[in-house]
Amino acid sequence: MNISANISAITANQTYLNTNANNVANINTNGFTPSQTTFSDKNQTVTAITATNSGHGLAADLVGNLVAVNSVAANVAGIQTQNKMFGSLLDIKA
């Protein structure tokens, strides 16, 4: 796995969290239609696609937030591990 895959996953999860925050902030706004974010994974790149979805509920957003936060933490740990491994390889080579 490469760092760019981790970064794209973190960025996609940030889009998901931003969309959910907007849904929660506007839940009582008359005429507001909530949005839903879906993920696409192609060539080790994760992208987030956001579209309006009137059938999407707050409960799904809250559960999804927990998943997104844990996914970001896992990807950050992956980047840190790659950084340590790369640093060790450089130390061995030198």
C-alpha positions in Angstrom: 0.0 0.0 0.0 1.2 3.5 -0.7 0.8 6.7 1.2 -1.3 8.3 -1.5 -4.0 5.6 -1.0 -4.1 6.4 2.7 -4.4 10.1 2.0 -7.2 9.7 -0.5 -9.1 7.6 2.0 -8.6 10.2 4.7 -9.8 12.9 2.3 -12.9 10.8 1.3 -13.8 10.3 4.9 -13.4 14.0 5.6 -16.0 14.7 2.8 -18.3 12.1 4.4 -18.0 13.8 7.8 -18.5 17.3 6.3 -21.7 16.1 4.5 -23.0 14.5 7.7 -22.2 17.7 9.7 -24.2 19.7 7.1 -27.1 17.2 7.5 -27.2 17.5 11.3 -26.8 21.3 11.2 -29.8 21.7 8.9 -32.1 19.0 10.2 -34.7 21.5 11.3 -34.4 23.8 8.2 -37.6 23.9 6.2 -37.2 22.5 2.7 -33.7 21.1 3.4 -32.9 17.8 1.6 -30.1 15.8 3.3 -27.2 14.5 1.3 -25.5 11.1 1.3 -21.9 10.3 0.6 -20.9 7.1 -1.2 -17.3 5.9 -1.7 -15.6 4.7 -4.9 -12.4 2.7 -4.8 -10.4 2.6 -8.1 -6.7 2.0 -8.6 -5.8 2.4 -4.9 -7.6 5.8 -4.8 -10.7 6.3 -2.7 -13.1 9.1 -3.7 -16.3 10.3 -2.1 -19.4 11.2 -4.1 -22.1 13.3 -2.5 -25.7 13.5 -3.7 -29.0 14.6 -2.2 -31.1 11.8 -0.7 -34.4 12.5 1.0 -34.6 9.0 2.4 -31.3 9.2 4.3 -31.7 9.3 8.1 -29.8 10.9 11.0 -29.2 7.5 12.7 -27.3 6.3 9.6 -25.2 9.5 9.7 -24.3 9.1 13.3 -23.2 5.4 12.9 -21.3 6.4 9.7 -19.4 9.1 11.6 -18.0 6.4 14.0 -16.9 4.3 11.0 -15.3 7.3 9.3 -13.4 8.4 12.4 -12.1 4.9 12.9 -11.1 4.7 9.2 -9.2 7.9 9.4 -7.4 6.6 12.5 -6.5 3.4 10.7 -5.2 5.3 7.7 -3.1 7.6 9.9 -1.6 4.5 11.6 -0.8 3.1 8.2 1.0 6.3 7.2 2.9 6.3 10.5 4.0 2.6 10.0 5.1 3.3 6.4 7.1 6.3 7.6 8.8 4.2 10.3 9.5 1.4 7.8 10.9 3.8 5.2 13.1 5.5 7.8 14.4 2.1 8.9 15.3 1.2 5.3 17.1 4.5 4.9 19.1 3.8 8.1 20.0 0.3 6.9 21.1 1.7 3.5 23.2 4.5 5.0 
